[in-house]
């Protein structure tokens, strides 16, 4: 008997940007990408005082690729 397991769902850049836009200051996009520690840090610092949000604006596609195990 062969048992197969489903592959984990791939993260999407579009969803990550929507979460970043509406809930970025509380780190919801970080939780989506599996970065729980950074998500908690974003909650307490409101997106690392905005600098983290600005950084994420330009690097989110790479973060999604890394979360998917591509890069």
HTML snippet that shows the backbone in 3Dmol.js (N, CA, C, O; Angstrom):
<script src="https://3Dmol.org/build/3Dmol-min.js"></script>
<div id="view" style="width:600px;height:400px;position:relative"></div>
<script>
const pdb = `
ATOM      1  N   UNK A   1       0.845  -1.175   0.000  1.00  0.00           N
ATOM      2  CA  UNK A   1       0.000   0.000   0.000  1.00  0.00           C
ATOM      3  C   UNK A   1       0.892   1.239   0.000  1.00  0.00           C
ATOM      4  O   UNK A   1       1.798   1.363   0.824  1.00  0.00           O
ATOM      5  N   UNK A   2       0.629   2.138  -0.917  1.00  0.00           N
ATOM      6  CA  UNK A   2       1.409   3.355  -1.058  1.00  0.00           C
ATOM      7  C   UNK A   2       0.649   4.517  -0.443  1.00  0.00           C
ATOM      8  O   UNK A   2      -0.540   4.714  -0.692  1.00  0.00           O
ATOM      9  N   UNK A   3       1.377   5.283   0.371  1.00  0.00           N
ATOM     10  CA  UNK A   3       0.764   6.442   1.004  1.00  0.00           C
ATOM     11  C   UNK A   3       1.453   7.686   0.468  1.00  0.00           C
ATOM     12  O   UNK A   3       2.678   7.797   0.521  1.00  0.00           O
ATOM     13  N   UNK A   4       0.675   8.611  -0.044  1.00  0.00           N
ATOM     14  CA  UNK A   4       1.238   9.854  -0.548  1.00  0.00           C
ATOM     15  C   UNK A   4       0.866  10.991   0.387  1.00  0.00           C
ATOM     16  O   UNK A   4      -0.191  10.984   1.020  1.00  0.00           O
ATOM     17  N   UNK A   5       1.746  11.951   0.458  1.00  0.00           N
ATOM     18  CA  UNK A   5       1.481  13.132   1.274  1.00  0.00           C
ATOM     19  C   UNK A   5       1.378  14.334   0.348  1.00  0.00           C
ATOM     20  O   UNK A   5       2.099  14.424  -0.645  1.00  0.00           O
ATOM     21  N   UNK A   6       0.512  15.226   0.665  1.00  0.00           N
ATOM     22  CA  UNK A   6       0.336  16.435  -0.135  1.00  0.00           C
ATOM     23  C   UNK A   6       1.484  17.395   0.124  1.00  0.00           C
ATOM     24  O   UNK A   6       1.932  17.559   1.259  1.00  0.00           O
ATOM     25  N   UNK A   7       1.945  18.017  -0.929  1.00  0.00           N
ATOM     26  CA  UNK A   7       3.000  19.017  -0.797  1.00  0.00           C
ATOM     27  C   UNK A   7       2.414  20.250  -0.114  1.00  0.00           C
ATOM     28  O   UNK A   7       1.242  20.574  -0.310  1.00  0.00           O
ATOM     29  N   UNK A   8       3.227  20.937   0.687  1.00  0.00           N
ATOM     30  CA  UNK A   8       2.714  22.155   1.320  1.00  0.00           C
ATOM     31  C   UNK A   8       2.344  23.196   0.259  1.00  0.00           C
ATOM     32  O   UNK A   8       2.995  23.290  -0.781  1.00  0.00           O
ATOM     33  N   UNK A   9       1.323  23.952   0.526  1.00  0.00           N
ATOM     34  CA  UNK A   9       0.866  24.966  -0.427  1.00  0.00           C
ATOM     35  C   UNK A   9       1.955  26.015  -0.637  1.00  0.00           C
ATOM     36  O   UNK A   9       2.597  26.465   0.312  1.00  0.00           O
ATOM     37  N   UNK A  10       2.145  26.384  -1.875  1.00  0.00           N
ATOM     38  CA  UNK A  10       3.131  27.399  -2.218  1.00  0.00           C
ATOM     39  C   UNK A  10       2.602  28.784  -1.848  1.00  0.00           C
ATOM     40  O   UNK A  10       1.423  29.080  -2.040  1.00  0.00           O
ATOM     41  N   UNK A  11       3.467  29.606  -1.329  1.00  0.00           N
ATOM     42  CA  UNK A  11       3.100  30.983  -1.001  1.00  0.00           C
ATOM     43  C   UNK A  11       3.059  31.796  -2.287  1.00  0.00           C
ATOM     44  O   UNK A  11       3.774  31.486  -3.240  1.00  0.00           O
ATOM     45  N   UNK A  12       2.233  32.827  -2.322  1.00  0.00           N
ATOM     46  CA  UNK A  12       2.080  33.651  -3.512  1.00  0.00           C
ATOM     47  C   UNK A  12       2.480  35.091  -3.220  1.00  0.00           C
ATOM     48  O   UNK A  12       2.164  35.639  -2.164  1.00  0.00           O
ATOM     49  N   UNK A  13       3.170  35.683  -4.161  1.00  0.00           N
ATOM     50  CA  UNK A  13       3.652  37.055  -4.000  1.00  0.00           C
ATOM     51  C   UNK A  13       2.478  38.027  -3.879  1.00  0.00           C
ATOM     52  O   UNK A  13       2.525  38.948  -3.063  1.00  0.00           O
ATOM     53  N   UNK A  14       1.442  37.839  -4.664  1.00  0.00           N
ATOM     54  CA  UNK A  14       0.294  38.744  -4.626  1.00  0.00           C
ATOM     55  C   UNK A  14      -0.379  38.764  -3.268  1.00  0.00           C
ATOM     56  O   UNK A  14      -0.716  39.828  -2.749  1.00  0.00           O
ATOM     57  N   UNK A  15      -0.572  37.591  -2.696  1.00  0.00           N
ATOM     58  CA  UNK A  15      -1.183  37.515  -1.366  1.00  0.00           C
ATOM     59  C   UNK A  15      -0.275  38.167  -0.331  1.00  0.00           C
ATOM     60  O   UNK A  15      -0.753  38.869   0.560  1.00  0.00           O
ATOM     61  N   UNK A  16       1.029  37.941  -0.444  1.00  0.00           N
ATOM     62  CA  UNK A  16       1.978  38.543   0.502  1.00  0.00           C
ATOM     63  C   UNK A  16       1.913  40.071   0.431  1.00  0.00           C
ATOM     64  O   UNK A  16       1.960  40.740   1.463  1.00  0.00           O
ATOM     65  N   UNK A  17       1.807  40.625  -0.781  1.00  0.00           N
ATOM     66  CA  UNK A  17       1.719  42.085  -0.912  1.00  0.00           C
ATOM     67  C   UNK A  17       0.394  42.623  -0.380  1.00  0.00           C
ATOM     68  O   UNK A  17       0.368  43.696   0.223  1.00  0.00           O
ATOM     69  N   UNK A  18      -0.695  41.908  -0.589  1.00  0.00           N
ATOM     70  CA  UNK A  18      -1.982  42.363  -0.045  1.00  0.00           C
ATOM     71  C   UNK A  18      -1.924  42.375   1.477  1.00  0.00           C
ATOM     72  O   UNK A  18      -2.384  43.330   2.103  1.00  0.00           O
ATOM     73  N   UNK A  19      -1.369  41.329   2.082  1.00  0.00           N
ATOM     74  CA  UNK A  19      -1.225  41.283   3.540  1.00  0.00           C
ATOM     75  C   UNK A  19      -0.292  42.388   4.023  1.00  0.00           C
ATOM     76  O   UNK A  19      -0.542  43.010   5.056  1.00  0.00           O
ATOM     77  N   UNK A  20       0.790  42.632   3.270  1.00  0.00           N
ATOM     78  CA  UNK A  20       1.728  43.695   3.622  1.00  0.00           C
ATOM     79  C   UNK A  20       1.031  45.061   3.584  1.00  0.00           C
ATOM     80  O   UNK A  20       1.226  45.887   4.475  1.00  0.00           O
ATOM     81  N   UNK A  21       0.224  45.289   2.552  1.00  0.00           N
ATOM     82  CA  UNK A  21      -0.421  46.593   2.380  1.00  0.00           C
ATOM     83  C   UNK A  21      -1.434  46.876   3.484  1.00  0.00           C
ATOM     84  O   UNK A  21      -1.444  47.966   4.056  1.00  0.00           O
ATOM     85  N   UNK A  22      -2.282  45.901   3.783  1.00  0.00           N
ATOM     86  CA  UNK A  22      -3.356  46.142   4.749  1.00  0.00           C
ATOM     87  C   UNK A  22      -2.951  45.879   6.203  1.00  0.00           C
ATOM     88  O   UNK A  22      -3.436  46.555   7.110  1.00  0.00           O
ATOM     89  N   UNK A  23      -2.073  44.911   6.429  1.00  0.00           N
ATOM     90  CA  UNK A  23      -1.741  44.513   7.801  1.00  0.00           C
ATOM     91  C   UNK A  23      -0.232  44.474   8.059  1.00  0.00           C
ATOM     92  O   UNK A  23       0.217  43.805   8.990  1.00  0.00           O
ATOM     93  N   UNK A  24       0.542  45.173   7.254  1.00  0.00           N
ATOM     94  CA  UNK A  24       1.998  45.126   7.360  1.00  0.00           C
ATOM     95  C   UNK A  24       2.535  45.593   8.697  1.00  0.00           C
ATOM     96  O   UNK A  24       3.500  45.026   9.209  1.00  0.00           O
ATOM     97  N   UNK A  25       1.929  46.614   9.266  1.00  0.00           N
ATOM     98  CA  UNK A  25       2.434  47.175  10.524  1.00  0.00           C
ATOM     99  C   UNK A  25       2.353  46.175  11.668  1.00  0.00           C
ATOM    100  O   UNK A  25       3.094  46.289  12.645  1.00  0.00           O
ATOM    101  N   UNK A  26       1.461  45.197  11.558  1.00  0.00           N
ATOM    102  CA  UNK A  26       1.383  44.172  12.610  1.00  0.00           C
ATOM    103  C   UNK A  26       1.955  42.840  12.136  1.00  0.00           C
ATOM    104  O   UNK A  26       1.771  41.817  12.796  1.00  0.00           O
ATOM    105  N   UNK A  27       2.652  42.845  10.991  1.00  0.00           N
ATOM    106  CA  UNK A  27       3.441  41.702  10.564  1.00  0.00           C
ATOM    107  C   UNK A  27       2.698  40.496  10.031  1.00  0.00           C
ATOM    108  O   UNK A  27       3.249  39.395  10.039  1.00  0.00           O
ATOM    109  N   UNK A  28       1.472  40.657   9.571  1.00  0.00           N
ATOM    110  CA  UNK A  28       0.706  39.505   9.087  1.00  0.00           C
ATOM    111  C   UNK A  28       1.417  38.837   7.911  1.00  0.00           C
ATOM    112  O   UNK A  28       1.376  37.612   7.791  1.00  0.00           O
ATOM    113  N   UNK A  29       2.062  39.603   7.049  1.00  0.00           N
ATOM    114  CA  UNK A  29       2.776  39.009   5.917  1.00  0.00           C
ATOM    115  C   UNK A  29       3.952  38.156   6.386  1.00  0.00           C
ATOM    116  O   UNK A  29       4.304  37.180   5.724  1.00  0.00           O
ATOM    117  N   UNK A  30       4.557  38.503   7.505  1.00  0.00           N
ATOM    118  CA  UNK A  30       5.654  37.692   8.048  1.00  0.00           C
ATOM    119  C   UNK A  30       5.130  36.356   8.575  1.00  0.00           C
ATOM    120  O   UNK A  30       5.763  35.318   8.381  1.00  0.00           O
ATOM    121  N   UNK A  31       3.985  36.384   9.235  1.00  0.00           N
ATOM    122  CA  UNK A  31       3.380  35.131   9.692  1.00  0.00           C
ATOM    123  C   UNK A  31       3.022  34.260   8.489  1.00  0.00           C
ATOM    124  O   UNK A  31       3.218  33.045   8.530  1.00  0.00           O
ATOM    125  N   UNK A  32       2.503  34.857   7.428  1.00  0.00           N
ATOM    126  CA  UNK A  32       2.143  34.125   6.212  1.00  0.00           C
ATOM    127  C   UNK A  32       3.364  33.412   5.626  1.00  0.00           C
ATOM    128  O   UNK A  32       3.250  32.297   5.118  1.00  0.00           O
ATOM    129  N   UNK A  33       4.521  34.053   5.697  1.00  0.00           N
ATOM    130  CA  UNK A  33       5.740  33.469   5.144  1.00  0.00           C
ATOM    131  C   UNK A  33       6.441  32.530   6.117  1.00  0.00           C
ATOM    132  O   UNK A  33       7.499  31.987   5.799  1.00  0.00           O
ATOM    133  N   UNK A  34       5.868  32.335   7.289  1.00  0.00           N
ATOM    134  CA  UNK A  34       6.441  31.412   8.262  1.00  0.00           C
ATOM    135  C   UNK A  34       7.525  32.012   9.132  1.00  0.00           C
ATOM    136  O   UNK A  34       8.270  31.274   9.777  1.00  0.00           O
ATOM    137  N   UNK A  35       7.631  33.307   9.166  1.00  0.00           N
ATOM    138  CA  UNK A  35       8.638  33.997   9.983  1.00  0.00           C
ATOM    139  C   UNK A  35       7.962  34.541  11.239  1.00  0.00           C
ATOM    140  O   UNK A  35       7.738  35.743  11.379  1.00  0.00           O
ATOM    141  N   UNK A  36       7.648  33.630  12.136  1.00  0.00           N
ATOM    142  CA  UNK A  36       6.876  33.977  13.333  1.00  0.00           C
ATOM    143  C   UNK A  36       7.613  34.974  14.224  1.00  0.00           C
ATOM    144  O   UNK A  36       6.997  35.905  14.741  1.00  0.00           O
ATOM    145  N   UNK A  37       8.896  34.800  14.407  1.00  0.00           N
ATOM    146  CA  UNK A  37       9.664  35.708  15.258  1.00  0.00           C
ATOM    147  C   UNK A  37       9.629  37.135  14.752  1.00  0.00           C
ATOM    148  O   UNK A  37       9.422  38.071  15.525  1.00  0.00           O
ATOM    149  N   UNK A  38       9.829  37.303  13.459  1.00  0.00           N
ATOM    150  CA  UNK A  38       9.756  38.648  12.888  1.00  0.00           C
ATOM    151  C   UNK A  38       8.343  39.193  12.945  1.00  0.00           C
ATOM    152  O   UNK A  38       8.151  40.394  13.135  1.00  0.00           O
ATOM    153  N   UNK A  39       7.346  38.327  12.782  1.00  0.00           N
ATOM    154  CA  UNK A  39       5.957  38.770  12.898  1.00  0.00           C
ATOM    155  C   UNK A  39       5.675  39.353  14.266  1.00  0.00           C
ATOM    156  O   UNK A  39       5.023  40.391  14.385  1.00  0.00           O
ATOM    157  N   UNK A  40       6.164  38.689  15.297  1.00  0.00           N
ATOM    158  CA  UNK A  40       5.979  39.191  16.666  1.00  0.00           C
ATOM    159  C   UNK A  40       6.735  40.505  16.853  1.00  0.00           C
ATOM    160  O   UNK A  40       6.229  41.423  17.497  1.00  0.00           O
ATOM    161  N   UNK A  41       7.937  40.599  16.299  1.00  0.00           N
ATOM    162  CA  UNK A  41       8.702  41.851  16.396  1.00  0.00           C
ATOM    163  C   UNK A  41       7.963  42.996  15.707  1.00  0.00           C
ATOM    164  O   UNK A  41       7.967  44.123  16.201  1.00  0.00           O
ATOM    165  N   UNK A  42       7.329  42.712  14.564  1.00  0.00           N
ATOM    166  CA  UNK A  42       6.571  43.736  13.852  1.00  0.00           C
ATOM    167  C   UNK A  42       5.380  44.201  14.681  1.00  0.00           C
ATOM    168  O   UNK A  42       5.039  45.384  14.662  1.00  0.00           O
ATOM    169  N   UNK A  43       4.748  43.293  15.401  1.00  0.00           N
ATOM    170  CA  UNK A  43       3.608  43.675  16.234  1.00  0.00           C
ATOM    171  C   UNK A  43       4.027  44.706  17.277  1.00  0.00           C
ATOM    172  O   UNK A  43       3.350  45.717  17.465  1.00  0.00           O
ATOM    173  N   UNK A  44       5.144  44.446  17.954  1.00  0.00           N
ATOM    174  CA  UNK A  44       5.555  45.315  19.051  1.00  0.00           C
ATOM    175  C   UNK A  44       6.246  46.602  18.605  1.00  0.00           C
ATOM    176  O   UNK A  44       6.321  47.564  19.369  1.00  0.00           O
ATOM    177  N   UNK A  45       6.757  46.621  17.356  1.00  0.00           N
ATOM    178  CA  UNK A  45       7.470  47.813  16.886  1.00  0.00           C
ATOM    179  C   UNK A  45       6.769  48.500  15.718  1.00  0.00           C
ATOM    180  O   UNK A  45       7.311  49.433  15.125  1.00  0.00           O
ATOM    181  N   UNK A  46       5.548  48.029  15.387  1.00  0.00           N
ATOM    182  CA  UNK A  46       4.788  48.553  14.248  1.00  0.00           C
ATOM    183  C   UNK A  46       5.633  48.561  12.972  1.00  0.00           C
ATOM    184  O   UNK A  46       5.875  49.602  12.359  1.00  0.00           O
ATOM    185  N   UNK A  47       6.064  47.374  12.608  1.00  0.00           N
ATOM    186  CA  UNK A  47       6.824  47.232  11.361  1.00  0.00           C
ATOM    187  C   UNK A  47       8.236  47.741  11.468  1.00  0.00           C
ATOM    188  O   UNK A  47       8.768  48.321  10.521  1.00  0.00           O
ATOM    189  N   UNK A  48       8.851  47.526  12.623  1.00  0.00           N
ATOM    190  CA  UNK A  48      10.214  48.009  12.886  1.00  0.00           C
ATOM    191  C   UNK A  48      10.308  49.504  12.591  1.00  0.00           C
ATOM    192  O   UNK A  48      11.220  49.973  11.910  1.00  0.00           O
ATOM    193  N   UNK A  49       9.342  50.224  13.123  1.00  0.00           N
ATOM    194  CA  UNK A  49       9.230  51.679  12.996  1.00  0.00           C
ATOM    195  C   UNK A  49       9.112  52.133  11.547  1.00  0.00           C
ATOM    196  O   UNK A  49       9.516  53.243  11.198  1.00  0.00           O
ATOM    197  N   UNK A  50       8.555  51.269  10.711  1.00  0.00           N
ATOM    198  CA  UNK A  50       8.341  51.597   9.307  1.00  0.00           C
ATOM    199  C   UNK A  50       9.490  51.223   8.396  1.00  0.00           C
ATOM    200  O   UNK A  50       9.295  51.065   7.191  1.00  0.00           O
ATOM    201  N   UNK A  51      10.690  51.079   8.949  1.00  0.00           N
ATOM    202  CA  UNK A  51      11.836  50.727   8.123  1.00  0.00           C
ATOM    203  C   UNK A  51      11.723  49.294   7.603  1.00  0.00           C
ATOM    204  O   UNK A  51      12.117  49.007   6.472  1.00  0.00           O
ATOM    205  N   UNK A  52      11.190  48.409   8.421  1.00  0.00           N
ATOM    206  CA  UNK A  52      10.987  47.028   8.003  1.00  0.00           C
ATOM    207  C   UNK A  52       9.963  46.935   6.880  1.00  0.00           C
ATOM    208  O   UNK A  52      10.112  46.133   5.958  1.00  0.00           O
ATOM    209  N   UNK A  53       8.926  47.757   6.962  1.00  0.00           N
ATOM    210  CA  UNK A  53       7.912  47.768   5.910  1.00  0.00           C
ATOM    211  C   UNK A  53       8.488  48.268   4.590  1.00  0.00           C
ATOM    212  O   UNK A  53       8.181  47.720   3.531  1.00  0.00           O
ATOM    213  N   UNK A  54       9.303  49.284   4.644  1.00  0.00           N
ATOM    214  CA  UNK A  54       9.936  49.809   3.438  1.00  0.00           C
ATOM    215  C   UNK A  54      10.868  48.765   2.826  1.00  0.00           C
ATOM    216  O   UNK A  54      10.892  48.586   1.608  1.00  0.00           O
ATOM    217  N   UNK A  55      11.622  48.088   3.662  1.00  0.00           N
ATOM    218  CA  UNK A  55      12.513  47.020   3.197  1.00  0.00           C
ATOM    219  C   UNK A  55      11.698  45.909   2.535  1.00  0.00           C
ATOM    220  O   UNK A  55      12.072  45.409   1.474  1.00  0.00           O
ATOM    221  N   UNK A  56      10.590  45.526   3.158  1.00  0.00           N
ATOM    222  CA  UNK A  56       9.754  44.455   2.626  1.00  0.00           C
ATOM    223  C   UNK A  56       9.114  44.836   1.298  1.00  0.00           C
ATOM    224  O   UNK A  56       8.865  43.964   0.466  1.00  0.00           O
ATOM    225  N   UNK A  57       8.848  46.106   1.085  1.00  0.00           N
ATOM    226  CA  UNK A  57       8.255  46.561  -0.168  1.00  0.00           C
ATOM    227  C   UNK A  57       9.097  46.105  -1.359  1.00  0.00           C
ATOM    228  O   UNK A  57       8.553  45.713  -2.391  1.00  0.00           O
ATOM    229  N   UNK A  58      10.411  46.155  -1.220  1.00  0.00           N
ATOM    230  CA  UNK A  58      11.304  45.827  -2.325  1.00  0.00           C
ATOM    231  C   UNK A  58      11.785  44.373  -2.314  1.00  0.00           C
ATOM    232  O   UNK A  58      12.194  43.862  -3.357  1.00  0.00           O
ATOM    233  N   UNK A  59      11.745  43.704  -1.175  1.00  0.00           N
ATOM    234  CA  UNK A  59      12.315  42.358  -1.086  1.00  0.00           C
ATOM    235  C   UNK A  59      11.281  41.246  -0.929  1.00  0.00           C
ATOM    236  O   UNK A  59      11.653  40.080  -0.801  1.00  0.00           O
ATOM    237  N   UNK A  60      10.009  41.578  -0.937  1.00  0.00           N
ATOM    238  CA  UNK A  60       8.976  40.565  -0.698  1.00  0.00           C
ATOM    239  C   UNK A  60       8.986  39.425  -1.721  1.00  0.00           C
ATOM    240  O   UNK A  60       8.803  38.276  -1.317  1.00  0.00           O
ATOM    241  N   UNK A  61       9.187  39.669  -3.010  1.00  0.00           N
ATOM    242  CA  UNK A  61       9.237  38.533  -3.942  1.00  0.00           C
ATOM    243  C   UNK A  61      10.345  37.525  -3.600  1.00  0.00           C
ATOM    244  O   UNK A  61      10.134  36.316  -3.691  1.00  0.00           O
ATOM    245  N   UNK A  62      11.494  38.014  -3.216  1.00  0.00           N
ATOM    246  CA  UNK A  62      12.585  37.124  -2.819  1.00  0.00           C
ATOM    247  C   UNK A  62      12.271  36.372  -1.531  1.00  0.00           C
ATOM    248  O   UNK A  62      12.645  35.209  -1.376  1.00  0.00           O
ATOM    249  N   UNK A  63      11.588  37.037  -0.613  1.00  0.00           N
ATOM    250  CA  UNK A  63      11.203  36.368   0.630  1.00  0.00           C
ATOM    251  C   UNK A  63      10.205  35.251   0.359  1.00  0.00           C
ATOM    252  O   UNK A  63      10.249  34.208   1.011  1.00  0.00           O
ATOM    253  N   UNK A  64       9.303  35.464  -0.602  1.00  0.00           N
ATOM    254  CA  UNK A  64       8.326  34.431  -0.960  1.00  0.00           C
ATOM    255  C   UNK A  64       9.038  33.250  -1.609  1.00  0.00           C
ATOM    256  O   UNK A  64       8.739  32.097  -1.297  1.00  0.00           O
ATOM    257  N   UNK A  65       9.987  33.533  -2.519  1.00  0.00           N
ATOM    258  CA  UNK A  65      10.746  32.443  -3.137  1.00  0.00           C
ATOM    259  C   UNK A  65      11.489  31.633  -2.095  1.00  0.00           C
ATOM    260  O   UNK A  65      11.526  30.405  -2.174  1.00  0.00           O
ATOM    261  N   UNK A  66      12.078  32.301  -1.123  1.00  0.00           N
ATOM    262  CA  UNK A  66      12.811  31.610  -0.064  1.00  0.00           C
ATOM    263  C   UNK A  66      11.852  30.774   0.793  1.00  0.00           C
ATOM    264  O   UNK A  66      12.186  29.652   1.173  1.00  0.00           O
ATOM    265  N   UNK A  67      10.674  31.308   1.096  1.00  0.00           N
ATOM    266  CA  UNK A  67       9.680  30.558   1.885  1.00  0.00           C
ATOM    267  C   UNK A  67       9.194  29.334   1.134  1.00  0.00           C
ATOM    268  O   UNK A  67       8.843  28.328   1.750  1.00  0.00           O
ATOM    269  N   UNK A  68       9.167  29.406  -0.202  1.00  0.00           N
ATOM    270  CA  UNK A  68       8.763  28.282  -1.034  1.00  0.00           C
ATOM    271  C   UNK A  68       9.893  27.289  -1.272  1.00  0.00           C
ATOM    272  O   UNK A  68       9.678  26.219  -1.842  1.00  0.00           O
ATOM    273  N   UNK A  69      11.096  27.646  -0.835  1.00  0.00           N
ATOM    274  CA  UNK A  69      12.239  26.755  -1.004  1.00  0.00           C
ATOM    275  C   UNK A  69      12.852  26.801  -2.384  1.00  0.00           C
ATOM    276  O   UNK A  69      13.567  25.881  -2.780  1.00  0.00           O
ATOM    277  N   UNK A  70      12.575  27.877  -3.129  1.00  0.00           N
ATOM    278  CA  UNK A  70      13.093  27.993  -4.487  1.00  0.00           C
ATOM    279  C   UNK A  70      14.475  28.621  -4.488  1.00  0.00           C
ATOM    280  O   UNK A  70      15.347  28.180  -5.236  1.00  0.00           O
ATOM    281  N   UNK A  71      14.689  29.616  -3.687  1.00  0.00           N
ATOM    282  CA  UNK A  71      15.980  30.309  -3.692  1.00  0.00           C
ATOM    283  C   UNK A  71      16.719  30.124  -2.397  1.00  0.00           C
ATOM    284  O   UNK A  71      17.824  30.643  -2.237  1.00  0.00           O
TER     285      UNK A  71
END
`;
const viewer = $3Dmol.createViewer("view");
viewer.addModel(pdb, "pdb");
viewer.setStyle({}, {cartoon: {color: "spectrum"}});
viewer.zoomTo();
viewer.render();
</script>
